[in-house]
């Protein structure tokens, strides 16, 4: 997306929220939903449009894990590393996902198909190890099931 398009998207979202500074998190969520991530130009335009310091916008964008300052893949993969998942083999599952995708945690595949991240707990401890891809929860994962699960996402 070009810089001009990004600024237009920001303007539309700011207008939707009537430039209300108190709704910064909602504004950033909507912008990210439109652009896929929050590049520098978006943060700067949001700062100017709300008349708030860029440092404030940046601090909100970096505080919440839901926001990303770099492009994310179409499918966000979260591997649960909570205690229950960890003791049931989450580390091996994560290693297999990294191997299959050719990326490390926090990275995206070169084709931006997948972004791999870890989370501390998803609240499904009895089904661990858990892998969440987008909105889909995959329980009782093993290194052997990783490839077949990933094949379901194009």
SVG drawing of the C-alpha trace seen along z (x, -y; Angstrom):
<svg xmlns="http://www.w3.org/2000/svg" viewBox="-18 -19 32 57">
<polyline fill="none" stroke="black" stroke-width="0.4" points="0.0,0.0 1.4,-3.4 1.9,-6.3 -1.0,-8.2 -3.3,-5.3 -2.2,-4.7 -2.9,-8.4 -6.3,-8.1 -7.1,-5.0 -6.0,-6.8 -8.1,-9.8 -11.2,-7.6 -10.7,-5.8 -10.0,-9.1 -13.2,-10.5 -15.2,-7.4 -14.0,-8.0 -14.5,-11.8 -10.7,-12.3 -11.4,-11.2 -8.0,-10.9 -9.4,-8.6 -10.2,-6.0 -6.6,-5.6 -6.5,-1.8 -9.7,-1.4 -8.4,-3.6 -5.1,-1.7 -7.1,1.6 -9.2,0.4 -6.2,-1.0 -4.3,2.3 -7.3,4.3 -7.2,2.2 -3.4,2.1 -2.3,5.4 0.2,3.6 1.1,0.2 4.0,-1.3 5.8,-4.5 3.7,-6.6 0.5,-5.4 1.7,-6.2 2.8,-9.7 -0.5,-10.4 -2.4,-9.2 -0.4,-11.4 -1.0,-14.5 -4.7,-13.6 -5.4,-13.3 -2.9,-16.1 -1.1,-13.8 2.6,-13.3 4.0,-10.5 5.6,-9.0 2.2,-8.4 0.9,-6.7 4.1,-4.6 3.9,-3.6 0.4,-2.3 1.3,-0.5 4.3,1.2 2.6,2.0 -0.2,4.2 0.9,7.5 -2.0,7.3 -0.3,4.5 2.5,5.0 4.9,2.5 6.0,4.8 4.0,6.7 2.3,9.9 1.4,13.0 -2.2,13.7 -2.3,16.4 -1.1,15.6 0.2,18.7 0.4,18.6 2.0,21.6 1.0,21.7 4.1,21.9 2.1,22.0 3.1,24.5 0.6,27.2 1.5,26.9 5.2,26.7 5.3,29.9 3.3,31.7 5.8,30.8 5.1,27.3 8.8,26.7 9.1,29.6 5.9,28.4 7.3,24.9 10.5,26.2 8.7,28.3 6.6,25.2 9.8,23.2 11.3,25.9 8.3,26.3 7.9,22.6 11.6,21.8 11.2,18.9 11.9,18.3 9.4,17.0 8.5,13.4 9.1,13.7 7.0,14.0 7.5,16.2 8.9,14.4 5.6,14.8 3.7,13.3 1.6,16.4 2.4,17.0 3.6,15.1 4.8,17.2 4.5,16.0 4.2,17.6 1.7,16.8 1.9,17.6 -1.5,19.2 -4.7,19.6 -6.7,21.1 -7.2,24.5 -4.7,26.3 -6.4,29.7 -5.9,29.8 -2.3,28.8 -0.1,28.3 -2.2,25.7 -1.5,24.1 -3.9,21.3 -3.9,20.3 -6.1,17.2 -9.3,18.1 -8.8,21.9 -7.6,23.8 -5.7,27.0 -5.2,29.1 -3.1,32.0 -0.5,31.0 2.6,33.1 5.5,32.5 4.0,35.2 0.7,33.3 2.2,29.9 2.7,30.4 -0.9,31.7 -2.4,28.8 -0.3,26.2 -1.4,27.7 -5.0,26.6 -4.0,22.9 -3.4,21.4"/>
</svg>
